Amino acid sequence: MSELSLDLMSAAPDHQGMPLSSSPAAATTAATAASAASAGEPVVPPRAGAAPYARVALVGDRSAEVAAHARIPELLEALRLRDGLPLDVYWIPTDEILPVPTTDSSADRLPTGLAVSDQAASAGFLAGFDGVWLVPGSPYASEAGALAAVRTAREQGIPLLGTCGGLQHVALEFARSVCGRPDAAHAENDPSATAPLIVPIACALDGHEGVVLVTPNSLAERLIGADRTVGRYHCSYGINPSDTGLLLAHGLRFSGVDETGEVRVLELPGHPFFLATLFQPELGSDAGRVHPVIRGFAEAAVARAAARRVAARGASGPASIGGPGSQVC
């Protein structure tokens, strides 16, 4: 799979056997446009040649039971139609980044026995993307795959957004790879862990809303435009308060906390865009009003795609990185 080109990916069926161009979110294109037109709002398709398409990987294991999985592609498609942000979106199952052990020896499968620190599989596969969104829906089919996606984005400067379980695994990857805690564990994935980094929240937030206090002069504040917001949650796990000092000491920033001081937003200063929220901004959005965190992520992905095109032209003359059209899954 590490040798599979993005052009081939765009034509291949996704992990549920459905061609990307006929997937449910792609089918919302006409409906979104019709809704905007009927409301008297402009529909702004991308201008041909105006910008390269930004390839965005939605890393997660798609399920009809997870509300966010239907909402996220619709919101990105709304940004494409209404705002002209040229986004090309693909679902990437976690076990296709670093597959679970298998006896399948076909050429499109990666070698088994890979460690999270082995970037040969994940970096080669995800480096062609301009944005990575680690979506809700944990426990993931492959914890190793989710962590590899985070590490690749972090190390290669690819814009990353993690929401809900995404934040939990962003913190987990950082602890293992940067903080020297290879034993850092997620209590949901490893209930027998003696000192897990990700633990049950004392007051479970599943289905609740809560105030988030946003840190001044942070990426989160620049995106949200306020020093407080309200987030909607569907999670029961968060960062162990006893481990927050370790993460801070190695460079993470907690740019949003609840009223008791527990982490709700984290980011990595110096990275083009590296932000994770325990709340789910996708659930506080609709096609007519996309959450500013999601918009900021999309804009960062488009900026990366543009920079890549400029770099490609500088290296080998005029070249087009964007695809001929959006294939939103």
C-alpha positions in Angstrom: 0.0 0.0 0.0 2.9 2.3 0.6 3.5 2.3 -3.2 -0.1 3.1 -4.1 -0.3 6.4 -5.8 -2.8 9.0 -4.9 -4.1 9.0 -8.4 -4.9 5.3 -8.1 -6.5 5.9 -4.7 -8.8 8.4 -6.2 -10.2 5.9 -8.6 -10.2 2.9 -6.3 -13.0 1.8 -4.0 -12.7 2.9 -0.4 -12.5 0.5 2.6 -16.3 -0.1 2.5 -16.1 -1.1 -1.2 -17.7 2.1 -2.5 -16.2 4.3 -5.2 -15.3 7.6 -3.7 -17.2 9.5 -6.3 -20.5 7.9 -5.4 -20.1 7.9 -1.6 -22.8 9.4 0.6 -21.0 12.7 1.2 -20.3 13.2 -2.5 -24.0 12.8 -3.0 -24.6 15.7 -0.8 -23.0 18.1 -3.3 -26.2 18.7 -5.3 -28.3 18.9 -2.1 -25.9 21.4 -0.5 -25.9 23.5 -3.6 -29.7 23.4 -3.9 -30.1 24.3 -0.3 -27.8 27.3 -0.6 -29.6 28.5 -3.8 -33.0 28.2 -2.3 -31.9 30.2 0.7 -30.6 32.9 -1.6 -27.0 32.2 -0.5 -24.1 32.1 -3.1 -22.6 28.8 -4.1 -18.9 29.3 -4.9 -17.4 26.5 -6.8 -13.6 26.5 -7.1 -12.3 28.3 -10.1 -10.5 26.1 -12.6 -6.8 26.5 -12.1 -7.3 28.9 -9.2 -5.6 26.6 -6.7 -4.4 23.1 -6.3 -6.7 20.7 -4.6 -5.7 20.0 -1.1 -5.9 16.2 -0.3 -7.3 15.6 3.2 -7.1 12.3 4.9 -9.9 11.5 7.3 -8.2 8.9 9.5 -10.7 6.6 11.3 -12.9 3.6 10.9 -16.1 4.8 9.3 -19.3 3.8 11.0 -22.9 4.7 10.6 -23.2 4.7 14.4 -20.8 7.7 14.8 -22.6 10.9 14.0 -19.4 12.8 13.3 -18.5 10.4 10.4 -21.5 11.6 8.4 -21.1 15.2 9.4 -17.4 15.8 8.7 -17.4 15.2 5.0 -20.5 17.3 4.6 -18.8 20.2 6.3 -15.7 20.0 4.2 -17.9 19.8 1.1 -19.7 22.9 2.3 -16.4 24.7 2.5 -15.6 23.6 -1.0 -19.0 24.7 -2.4 -19.7 27.9 -0.4 -16.2 29.2 0.1 -14.3 27.8 -2.9 -11.8 25.9 -0.7 -10.5 23.2 -3.1 -10.6 20.1 -0.9 -10.3 16.5 -2.0 -11.2 14.2 0.8 -10.4 10.5 1.4 -11.3 8.1 4.2 -8.2 6.2 5.4 -9.0 3.3 7.8 -6.5 3.1 10.7 -5.6 -0.5 9.9 -4.6 0.5 6.4 -1.9 2.8 7.7 -0.2 0.1 9.8 -2.3 -3.0 9.1 -3.0 -5.4 11.9 -1.0 -8.7 11.6 -2.2 -10.7 8.6 -1.2 -13.7 6.5 -2.2 -11.9 3.3 1.0 -11.6 1.2 -0.5 -9.6 -1.7 1.6 -6.8 -3.0 -0.7 -4.1 -1.7 -0.4 -5.0 1.9 2.4 -3.7 4.1 4.8 -5.9 6.0 3.6 -7.1 9.4 5.4 -6.6 12.7 5.9 -2.9 12.2 6.5 -0.7 15.3 4.9 2.7 15.7 8.4 4.2 15.4 8.8 2.6 11.9 7.8 5.4 9.5 8.4 3.5 6.3 4.8 2.6 5.9 2.9 5.6 7.3 5.2 8.4 6.1 5.4 7.1 2.5 1.6 6.7 2.4 0.4 9.9 4.1 3.1 12.3 2.8 1.0 12.9 -0.2 -1.8 14.5 1.8 -2.1 18.1 2.7 -4.1 17.6 5.9 -4.8 14.8 8.3 -8.0 14.7 10.5 -7.9 12.0 13.1 -11.7 11.7 13.6 -13.7 10.5 16.5 -14.7 6.8 16.9 -12.2 5.2 19.3 -11.2 2.6 20.1 -9.7 2.5 16.6 -9.3 -0.7 14.7 -5.5 -0.1 14.9 -4.1 2.1 17.6 -0.7 1.8 15.9 -2.2 3.2 12.7 -3.8 6.2 14.4 -0.5 7.0 16.2 1.5 6.6 13.0 -0.8 9.1 11.3 -0.3 11.6 14.1 3.5 11.2 14.1 3.7 11.6 10.3 1.7 14.8 10.4 3.7 16.1 13.4 7.2 15.3 11.9 6.4 16.3 8.3 4.6 19.6 9.0 1.3 18.3 7.6 -1.7 20.2 9.1 -3.4 18.0 11.7 -6.7 18.2 13.4 -7.8 15.7 16.1 -11.2 15.7 17.6 -12.5 13.7 20.6 -10.6 10.4 20.4 -8.3 12.2 18.1 -7.0 14.4 20.9 -6.5 11.4 23.1 -4.3 9.7 20.6 -2.4 12.9 19.7 -1.4 13.1 23.4 -0.6 9.4 23.4 1.7 9.7 20.4 3.5 12.7 21.8 4.1 11.0 25.1 5.5 7.9 23.4 7.6 9.6 20.7 8.7 12.9 22.3 8.4 12.5 26.0 10.2 9.2 26.3 7.1 7.3 27.6 6.9 4.3 25.4 4.7 2.6 28.0 2.1 5.4 27.8 -1.3 3.8 27.5 -4.9 4.5 26.8 -7.1 3.0 29.5 -9.8 2.2 26.9 -7.4 0.2 24.8 -5.4 -1.3 27.7 -7.6 -1.5 30.9 -4.8 -3.3 32.8 -2.3 -0.5 32.3 -0.9 0.6 35.7 -0.4 4.3 34.9 -2.3 5.2 31.8 -1.9 8.5 30.1 -5.5 8.6 28.9 -8.0 7.8 31.7 -11.7 7.9 32.3 -13.0 11.4 32.9 -14.4 11.8 36.5 -17.6 13.2 35.1 -18.2 11.6 31.7 -19.0 14.1 29.0 -20.9 11.9 26.6 -23.7 13.8 25.1 -23.0 17.0 27.1 -21.9 20.5 26.4 -19.4 22.4 28.5 -17.5 25.8 28.7 -14.0 25.9 27.3 -11.7 28.7 28.5 -9.4 29.6 25.6 -5.8 30.6 26.2 -4.8 34.1 25.0 -2.5 34.4 22.0 -2.9 30.8 21.0 -3.8 29.2 17.7 -7.1 28.2 19.3 -7.9 31.8 20.2 -7.0 33.1 16.8 -9.3 30.6 15.2 -12.2 30.9 17.7 -11.9 34.7 18.1 -12.9 34.6 21.8 -11.5 33.7 25.2 -14.3 31.1 25.8 -16.5 28.9 23.9 -19.0 26.0 24.4 -18.1 22.6 23.1 -20.2 19.5 22.5 -18.8 16.2 23.7 -19.3 12.5 23.1 -16.4 11.1 25.1 -15.5 9.5 28.4 -11.7 9.7 28.4 -9.2 12.5 28.8 -5.6 13.2 29.7 -4.5 12.0 33.1 -3.9 15.3 35.1 -0.8 13.8 36.6 0.8 13.7 33.1 0.0 17.2 31.9 3.3 18.5 33.3 5.3 16.0 31.2 3.5 17.0 28.0 4.0 20.7 28.7 7.6 20.2 29.5 8.3 18.7 26.1 6.5 21.4 24.1 2.8 20.8 23.9 0.5 23.7 24.8 -2.9 23.4 26.4 -4.8 26.2 24.8 -8.2 25.3 26.1 -9.4 24.0 29.5 -12.7 23.5 31.3 -13.7 25.4 34.3 -11.8 23.0 36.6 -8.6 23.3 34.5 -8.8 19.9 32.7 -7.4 19.9 29.1 -9.9 20.4 26.4 -7.7 21.8 23.6 -4.0 21.2 22.8 -1.7 22.5 20.1 2.0 22.3 19.1 3.7 25.7 18.7 5.9 26.0 15.7 4.0 23.6 13.6 2.0 24.9 10.6 -1.3 23.6 12.1 -1.4 21.0 14.9 -4.5 21.3 17.0 -6.7 18.8 18.8 -9.9 19.2 20.8 -11.7 16.9 23.2 -15.0 18.5 22.2 -16.3 17.9 18.7 -16.5 21.1 16.6 -18.1 19.1 13.8 -21.2 18.6 16.0 -21.5 22.3 16.6 -21.5 23.1 12.9 -23.8 22.9 9.9 -23.3 23.5 6.2 -24.1 27.2 6.6 -21.8 27.8 9.5 -18.7 25.7 9.7 -16.9 25.8 13.0 -13.8 28.1 12.8 -11.5 25.3 14.0 -12.6 23.2 11.0 -12.3 26.2 8.6 -8.8 26.9 9.9 -7.7 23.3 9.4 -9.1 23.4 5.8 -7.4 26.7 5.0 -4.1 25.3 6.4 -4.4 22.2 4.1 -5.1 24.4 1.1 -2.1 26.6 2.0 0.1 23.5 2.1 -1.1 22.3 -1.3 -0.3 25.7 -2.8 3.2 25.7 -1.3 3.7 22.2 -2.6 2.7 23.3 -6.1 5.1 26.3 -5.9 7.9 24.0 -4.8 7.2 21.6 -7.6 7.3 24.3 -10.2 10.5 25.6 -8.8 12.1 22.2 -9.0 10.8 21.0 -12.4 8.9 23.8 -14.1 5.1 24.3 -14.2 3.3 21.4 -12.6 -0.2 20.8 -11.4 -0.6 19.0 -8.0 -4.4 19.4 -7.7 -6.8 16.9 -9.1 -9.3 17.6 -11.9 -12.2 17.6 -9.4 -13.2 16.9 -5.9 -14.0 13.3 -4.9 -15.4 13.7 -1.4 -16.2 10.5 0.3 
